[in-house]
Amino acid sequence: WKGTWTGEFHEALGPDSDYILTDGFWSASYPYKGAKELGDRYEAEFKKDSVTVGAFYANAQVLAQAIEKAGSTDAAAIHDAIFGQEFKDTVVGDLKFDDTGFALIPSVATQWWQGKHQLIYPDGNWTYKPAPAWDKR
């Protein structure tokens, strides 16, 4: 891993990492079914957090739902069960795929605060409010 997402980033900067923003496709702080548990399991296994494990896990959840919806493991049937469809209760929330198969995955933004990623986007899912203005710190 590299960039501002990793725990090593916070370890190197300590409290100077507070208010630094990061982006990604998933957060264990998501309020969606299984997100926290997946994050906890990943961190226990690998001793770090991940911005991507949720998206990969959601792929498997979509595939399982598509196979169930198609009633088959036939590639064409699975294709038809995914393209233009919606999938509920994944670790990244409800997902939609357009007619070309493009996944409309919600992005996240987090902010470092006291050694933890705090979810600040999407609105309404905050675990911490975004950084205050410089003159209010």
Order of alpha helices (4+ residues) and beta strands (2+ residues): alpha-beta-alpha-alpha-alpha-beta-beta-beta-beta-beta
